[in-house]
Amino acid sequence: PRTRGRPKGACMTCLSGAKPHVCNQKQVVYFIQCRECGEQYIGETDCKLELRIVQHLGEARNSRADKPWGRHMIRHHPHVNIPLQHTIFSNVSVVAREGDSARRKLRRALEIRARRPTINVSAGWALL
């Protein structure tokens, strides 16, 4: 189906620079970069990545101070307006696929430790 303002079949994940069909993957650890400043975020989700990206975009668009992307927008891009059907994300990618929730959360924590993304509020699970 064609969605107004974006190419046929393109979802927000695809428009954010993801490889084809990454948006349909579930149970993943993922990477997002801010298109405006290059700061990074590492997340994990059990649901389709496309849904999680749309949730993050809503947090950013609505400047939700209680969420990492909303807080990032308030602090670094308070005057940036994100029109509908547009995104501020770039380089969306899957870092790992893991069906087990505990292992996925651990992998996210390891990625946060290794990459030191600045948008993440927490470091994920505490590592020994």
Secondary structure as GFF3:
##gff-version 3
##sequence-region A 1 128
A	DSSP	alpha_helix	12	15	.	.	.	ID=ss1
A	DSSP	three_ten_helix	22	24	.	.	.	ID=ss2
A	DSSP	beta_strand	28	34	.	.	.	ID=ss3
A	DSSP	beta_strand	40	45	.	.	.	ID=ss4
A	DSSP	alpha_helix	49	61	.	.	.	ID=ss5
A	DSSP	alpha_helix	68	76	.	.	.	ID=ss6
A	DSSP	beta_strand	89	97	.	.	.	ID=ss7
A	DSSP	alpha_helix	101	115	.	.	.	ID=ss8
###
